[in-house]
């Protein structure tokens, strides 16, 4: 079983290296949405880009929340996050540059109406198998616990 | 780009072989939940087991719906499903047996208050990369399209 400090550093490493993140959002009728999206970890935030009309954008705008997962399923990082949706033309150069550098792509460069979703973790949990369920919380109320 | 029939057979193969499934559910306040759970594919249903008090059980009971994903993120099967929650003691021997055979475990055998969640796909989509987004729907309204 990994100690808390190891789980924290492993989680940060995954955020810095994984190609994609699972993003779950919900409307206010109990309908969950879930999609894999390219991941950018920048300045303590997970940044993803989606079309403005997408369910993810609409749900995140309305609820201000999302739940994220990095896999695989036996080495997970689970994140509860506050969500903020920004039209790409309103995003500052730091956001645009970080996303482009990480993913190799700039939303809207091929046309379409894109938004960035800025996801600020409030709770992060990390576990591999059943024996790591205890002690899985490495961030709570936005503060690292180790 | 895989033809529809190939995507369907690949999806069924993943349902029959993958160890885990991502399960997203939601409450009626726009809060999404997402967890990886052991997967059993039986009689056209995805069967998972969770504690009765879990967020997944409560959300699925209230909404009757879930969204599922099989990974990895660049070879996904995405499923919209109707959800039915059954206390383990009310589950028939076919359900209990199929789940035990697939996962090697019987919910409640170590104590605790467990339920099965029976997830019947209504829509299934399968894609690997951007070029497979077109034609990604292989089941619609509960009927295979190929």
Interface residues (C-beta under 8 A of the other chain):
Chain A: X19 X20 X22 X24 X25 X26 X27 X28 X29 X30 X31 X32 X33 X34 X35 X36 X59 X62 X63 X65 X66 X67 X68 X69 X71 X72 X73 X74 X76 X78
Chain B: X19 X20 X22 X24 X25 X26 X27 X28 X29 X30 X31 X32 X33 X34 X35 X36 X59 X62 X63 X65 X66 X67 X68 X69 X71 X72 X73 X74 X76 X78
